[in-house]
Amino acid sequence: MTEFIGRAVIWLLLAAVVVSAVNAIVRYTLGISSNAWLELQWYLFSAVFLLGAGYVFLHDQHVRIDVISSRMSRRKQVWVDVIGIFFFLLPLCLFIVWTALPSLGKAIDTWEVSPSPGGLLRWPLFILLPIGFTLLFIQSISELIKRVAFLSGHGPDPHAKAEKTEEEKLLEEIQRELEEKEATQLAAAARAAKTGDKA
């Protein structure tokens, strides 16, 4: 589910770029500006950020501060993840969902609109918060299960890459070709030196 949502959310990023570009072109060429288009950019970016958080966690691409954990053994690193997920991330997700619901209910009841002239409805933006953190909560449970399985010997390392990316494969191929070329040059130099010694 997280993979599917993450791949769908990618298109919202493209939409945000297109809206931003069209808005800038229209503003500078025709002198027409709209708060609705500006807010739509913010809504799309917010959707990418909130709905894509679980996808980023799934692929272990979130920001990490590895100053201390990089010196730990792999098992200790996973234990830090387990403690962080269980005691910090899961409660944070629940807290944000719980505190966001009253604001969402109020925005829907009052049909809240942006105070900017020509602004958009606010409840679609408010609904992203509980949905995004619910998705992150679900993915956090999944990541917690993976790490506990690894620690108990019932699963693979959650950070181990199953398959190399195309970039990594290309880099390895280039390195292999460079090593072969260097070996050929060394062999040619050795032959030339040997021939020179005989002469």
N, C-alpha and C positions, 0 to 999 in steps of 0.2 A: 504493500500500500504506500509506504513512504517513498519507494523508488518511483512509482507511478506519479504520485503527487509532485515530487521533485522535478521530474522530467516535464510535467505539464506547466509547472511554475516558471520554468526557463523561458517559455514563450511570453510570459508577462514582462520579463526583462526586455525582450525585443520590443514589445508594445510600448513600454516606458520610453525606450530610446526613440522610437518613431514619433510618439506624441511630443516628446521634448524637442526633437528636430523640427517637426512641422510647426510647433508653437513658436519656436525661435525664428524660423523663416518667415512666417506670417507676420510676426511682430515687427521684424526689421525691414521687410519689404513693403508690407501694406499698412503698417502702423496700427494693426488691430491686435488687441490683447484680451485675454479672457482668463478670469480667475478659475473658471471651471476646468480649463485645460491644464492650468498649473497645478491645481489640486488633484486632477486625475493622475498626473505624474507621481505625486506623493503617494496616492492610494496604491498605484501599481508597484512602486518601490516598497511600500509597507507590506504588500501582499507577498512579494518575493522574499523579503527578509523574514516575515513571520511564518509563512507557509513552507518556506524552504529550510527552516532550522533543523527539522528532523532529518531531512535528506543530507544536510551537511554533517550531522552527527553520525548518520549511517555510514558515510564514506570517510569518517575520521578526518575531515578537512576543517574542523573548527580550530580556533586559535588556541594554542597550548603554550605555556611558559615552562620550558623544559630545563631550566637552570638546575633545579634540584633533581627532578625525576629522571633526567638523562643519565645520572650517575647511579641510579638504582637498578637492581636486577629486574628482569621482565615481570616476574611474579609480584614484586613490590609495586611496580608501576600499575599493574592490573588491580592490586589491592587499593591503591590510591584512587583509581577510577571508580571502584565499587563503593568506597566510602563517599567520594564526591557525588556520585549519582544518587546513592540512597539517602544521604543526610542533607544534601544541598540542592541538587537539581530537581529531584522529584517533589520535595516540599515547595520549592520556588514555583514550579509549574502549577501546582495545586493552588498556592496562594494567589498567583496572578489571575488564574481562571476565576477563582472565587471572588476576588475583589473587582474583576472586570464586569461581572454579570449585572450588578446594579446599574452601572453606567450604561451598559448596552440596553437594558430594559427601559431606562429613562429616555435614551436617544430614540428608541423605537416608539415609545408612548407619545412623546412630544413631536415626533417626526423632525428631529433636530436637523437644522441646516447650518452650513458654515456661515459665520458672520460676515465673510467677505462678499461684496456684491457679485452676484452671479455664481456663488459657490455651490458646492454639491451637498447632497444629503450626508449626514455624519454616520448613521448607523451601519452602512456597509464597512466603514473603516473600523468602527467599534467592534464589529463581529469578528474581524480578523484576529483580534487579540485572544479571545478564548479558544477559537479554532486552532490558531497557530500553536498555542501553548499546550493544548490537548494533544495535538499531533506530536509535539516534542515529548510530552509525557509518555505517550505510547511507545515512541522510539527509544526513550530512556529505559523503559521496562525491558524492551528487547535487548538493548545493550547491556543492561545489568545481568540478564539471564546468560548472555554469551560469556561475560566475564566470570560469572560464578561457575559456569560449565568448564571454562578453561582452568580455573583454580582447582576444581575438584577432579580434573583429569577426564572430563566427559565431553570436551569440545576443543576445537583448535584455538590458536591465539587470535583474539578478535582484531588485532592490528596487522596480522600477516596478510600480505597481498596474495590473492589466489592466482592472479595472472598479471603479467607485466603489461604496461600500457604501450601503445604504438611508439611513443616517444622514447621509452626505455629500450624497446627492441631496436629502434633505429640507432640510438646511442651505442648500444652493444655492438651492432654491426659495423658502425664507423670505427669503433675502437679495435675490433678484430681486424678490419682492413688495414688500419694504421700499424698494428703490430706485425701483420704479415709483410707489409711494405718495408718496415724497419728491419725485419729479419732478412728479407731479400737483399736490402742494401748492405747490411752487415756481412752477409755471406759473400756478396760481390766484392766488398772491400777486403775481406779476408783472402779471397782468391787472388785479387790484384796484388796484395801484399806478398802472398806466397809466390806468385809469378815474378814479382820484382826481386825477391830474395834469391830466386834461382838464377835470374839474369845477372 
